[in-house]
Each structure stands twice: as C-alpha cells, then as structure tokens.
Amino acid sequence: MMGEATRGVDALQAKNKSVRPLIEARGLRYAYAAGGLDVIRDVSLDVPRGQLSALIGANGSGKSTLVRLLGGLVKPQHGEITFDGARLQTINARARATRIAYLPQTTSSVFPFTVREMVLMGRTPYTARFRFEQPHDLEVAHSALQAVDALHLIERSVMELSGGERQLVALARALAQEPECLLLDEPSAALDLKHRAGLVRHLRRLCDERGMTALVVTHDLLLLDPAFDYLFAMRDGTVAASGAPVHVLTDDVLASVYGDANIRARRLGGRTVVWSEL
C-alpha cells in the first residue's frame, strides 16, 4: 500500500517540476509592529499551480498571517513574493482582486443582502464606480453558485442561512471574482463533518476542472489525504515541512509541528488517518 502511494506521489512531483509555481515566496519576515517579534521568520515556499494545497500547524504558528502575505493583504518587512512571475506588490489592488480571491475566517453580514447580491459583490473589481451590474455579471454569479451547488439559495437572505450555506455563498462570491488562485483561511472551522467534506469536494473539483490553484489554512487533518495534493506544515513562524500528504502526515512531522508526541498517522484504505492517543 505504501509503495503504491509513494509511486503516485513521485509521479505527481515529477510532473510538477516542469510547471512553474503560481506563487513563489523567498525569505519572508513579518512582525505586527516595527521592531517587534517576527511572527513569520524566513519563510520560503512555492505554491503549486493548479493544485489544492493546505497550510497546517498549531494555533499561533503563523498560518493566517502567511496566507494574508501571499494574498498581498499585508506586506512583508523582508523578502519577496511573486505571482505568476510578477512581483506581487507591483500588481495593483484591482488587478490583484481579479487574480487572487481571499476568503477570511469569518464572513458574516449585518445587512439582509440576498444571496444574489452577496455573490455579485465578487464582481466589484470588474465594475466601474456607480455602475450597476451587467448581464455578464449576473451570468458569472449564477455560474459561481452552480459551481458550489448553491444556486437554489439565490433569492434567500443571507441572514436566514445556516453556517454551511453561508460558507458556500462566501466561496461562490470568491469564485465570482474569476480568480486564478483561492486563498482560504479556515473555511471549515464552523462546519460539521458533512459540510466540511462537501466544501473539500467543491475545492477539489474546482482545481481539477478549472485548473484553479487553492491554498487552504486548516486544522482539519482528517480530510487532507487523499483530497489535497500538497501540504505545508508550520511551526513558530516557519515552514517546518512540505510535500505530498503521505510525506508530511507522519508521526515525526506532526509531533514536531504540534508539540505532541501522542499524535499518530497511519495509512489505511489508501488514505492517511490521523488521531491523538490519550
């Protein structure tokens, strides 16, 4: 079983070496205040193009900050990030929003927008000021909702939706930006197992069918293998390990990253199962 998994991983990695990563980061350092403690420390990584990747690690390890850096929402004090070969900071905010969609941990609204109105907000980078949405914008919004199996919600108020439905609508709004890359910060944190699995299926399909690149910050280790292509494991502001799930989800790596020698990972039925011994 392990031999088959490893051969599959090796074949995938050999294929990826011929494709330039969509996002490349080199020597990133970031602190919340000048002269303060670095929360991101000398991070270098490549986000594989057209693949579903995840950032894992303990609370406070720097995952959310790193994904915000990669999306251009904050600037590193040191280091450089390139997106599709161009320096990220040379891409203006409007152009960046047509190429990178960022989904934060919380997406609640205090206004009773309809789902249609909420998803159309994803078209903002394409519209001129004070201009109403065009027929094409409505088509894109419909397509985005269809992509996450949520078109039936289009007339509903977002205030009436369940947590799982709101996350699907938030994902549809991100898709309405027609991005090349999705950056998602713990999108499944408030979801039950059914909706977490459904969200991962949607992301997997988007990568496979649209060639989209997705990087997901997550604490959910149960759904990583075989759904995800690549993992980055963070510890204390650094990337401690990276690679295919079969190489990162190991006893040694997980014990180092989470500081818990009781975490176990085993191959079972073609996937890696992770648990903690009490």
N, C-alpha and C positions, 0 to 999 in steps of 0.2 A: 504493500500500500504506500509506504513512504517513498519507495523507488519510483512509482508511477507519478506521485505528486511532485517529486523533485524534478523528474524529467519534464513534466509540463511547465514547471516554473522556469527551468533553464531555457526551454524553447521560447517562452514569453519574454524573458530577459534578453535573449539573443536578438529577437525581433525588435525590441525597444531600443537597443543600442544604435540602430540605424535611423531612429527618429529623434529629432531634436526635442528636448523637453519644452513644454509650453511656458513654464515659469522656472527661472533659474535664480537662485539666491546665493550670494557669496559673502561670507564674513559679517553677517548681520549682528549688530548690537543695538539694544534699545533699553532705555530707562525712562520711567514715567516723569522724572524730574532731572534737570541738569545736575550732574554730579552725584545722582542717586545710584542705588544698586541696580545693576543690569538685570532685567527680567528675561532678556534674550541675549545669549552670550555666544558670539562667534558661530552663528548658525549658517551652514551652507547646505543647500539641498536642491534637487531637481524634481519638479512635479511632472510626472509622465503625461504626455499629450494623449488625449482621447481615452483616458483610463479613470477608474474610480479608486481614489486613494483616501486614506484616513490618517488623522493625527490622533494618537492615543497618549495617555500619560496621566499621572496623578493630578489632583487639584493643585493649581498654583504652579504647574510645570512650565507654563508659557504658551499653551496651545492657542488660546483665544487671541492673545497678543500677536503671535506669529501669523495667524491667518489674516488678521487685520493689516499687518505689514505687507503680506503678499497681495492683498487687495488694494493697496495704495491708500488705505484709510488713515494710516499714520505713517510717518517717515522714520526710518532707522537713523540713529545718530552716526552709525558707521556701517559700511558695506553697501552692496548694490543688488538691486532686483531687476531682472529683465523679463519682459513678457513678449513671447514670440520674437525674441531677438532685439527688441527695442527697450531702452531704459524706461522702467515703469514711470518714473517721475517726469519724463518728457511727454507722456500721454496725458492730455488734458482731461479734466473730470468728466465731461460729457462723453468724450470718445471712450474713456475707460469704462463708463457705465454701459456702453453698447457691447463691450467685450468681456467684462467681468461682472457677475452678479453676486452680491454678498447677502447672505441670509443670517441675521443675528439670532441670538438665543431666544429672545422674546420678540414677538411681532403683534402684540395686542393693539387694538384701536379703541379710542374712547368715542369715536364717531360712528353712527349707524350706517356706514357705507354698505352698498350691496357688494356681493362678490364680484360682479362685473366691474364696478367702479374701482374696487381694490386691485384687481388684476390689471386694469388699464393704467394704473399708476406706474406699472413697469414700462410703459411706453413713453414716459416723460423724457428720457434722453433723446428721443426722436422727434419731439414736437417743439414747435416754436412757442414763445411765451404768448399767453392769452389765446391760443388756438385750440379749438375743440378737436377731439379725436376724429380721425378719418376712417372710412370703411376698412382700410387695410389694418388699422389698429384694432378694430373690433374683430377682424378675422384672426389676427395674431392672438388676441385674448382668448377667443374660443378655442383655438388650437392648443394654447397652453393649458387650459382647463381639461381639454380632452386628453392631453398627454399624461395627466395625473389622475384620470378617471374621476374628475370633479365637475364636469360640465352641468350635471343636474343641480348643482348648487348656485348657478349663475344669478338667479333672481333673489336669493336669500340674503338677509342681512348678516354681516359678519358677527354681529352681536349674538346671533342665535346658534352659531356653530359650535360643535364640540372641539376639544383640543386637537384631535386628529384631523378634523375637517379644516380647522384654521391653518394647520401646518401645510396641508395640501394646497390651500389657496395661496399661502405665502410662497410656496415653491412655484406655483403657477405664475405668480407676479414676477418672480425672478426669471422664469422662462420667457415671459413676455418681453424682457429686455433683449431677447435673442442673443444671449452671450455665448462666447466660446468656452467660458470657464465659470463653474459654480463653486463658490466658497460658502460652506455651511457650518455654522457654529452650534454644535449640539442640537441639531434639528429634531431629534427624537427624545429629548430629555423628559418631556411631559407626556409621552405617548405610552400606551400599553403595548404588549408584545405584538398583538395583531397589527396595530398601526405602525409600529417600528419596522416590522418585516415588510409591510406594504410600501413604506417610504423607501426602503433599501431596494425593493424591486423596481420602483419607478426610476430611481437613480441609475440602477444597473441598465435598464432599458434605454435611458437617455444616452448613456455612454456608448452602448452597443449600436443603437440605431441612428443616432445623430452625430456620433463622433465627439460628443461633448467631453470636456475634462471636468472632473469634480473632485474637490478635496473637502472631506468632512471631519470636523472635530467631534469626537465621540468618546463616551465612557462605556459604550455597549460592546463588550468583547465577544458576545455570543453570535453576532451576525456578521463578523468580519470575514470569515473563511467559510465558503468559497466565494462570497459575493464581491469582495474587494480584490483589486489587483495588486495594490501596493500599500504598505504601512510605513509611517514614521512614528517612532516611539520617543517621546520627550521626557527628559529628566532635568530639573533645575535649570531650565532655560536653554538647554542644549538638545540636539538630536542624538540620542544615545544609540539608536539602531534604526535601520531602514531596510526595506526589501519586501519580497512577497510574504504573505501571511504565514506560510509554512516556515519561513526563516525567522520571523520576528516573534511569533506566538510560541515561545519556548519557555521552559521553566526559568532558565538563567536570565533571559532578557526581561521577562515580566517581574521577576524578583528584584532585579536591579532598578527597573523603572518605577515600580510601585512600592519598593522598600518592604516587601512582604514575601518571605521565603515560603509561605504556605500556598501561594498561587501555583496551580498546576495547569498544564496544557498537554493534551494528547490527541493524536489523530484517531478519528472514529467515523467510519462510514464515509470516507472521502472528504472530511472536514475537520478542522481543529476545534476541539471543545475546551473551554477554559472554565475553571472553577477554583474556589478557595477552600482549603481544608481548615476546619475549625479546630 
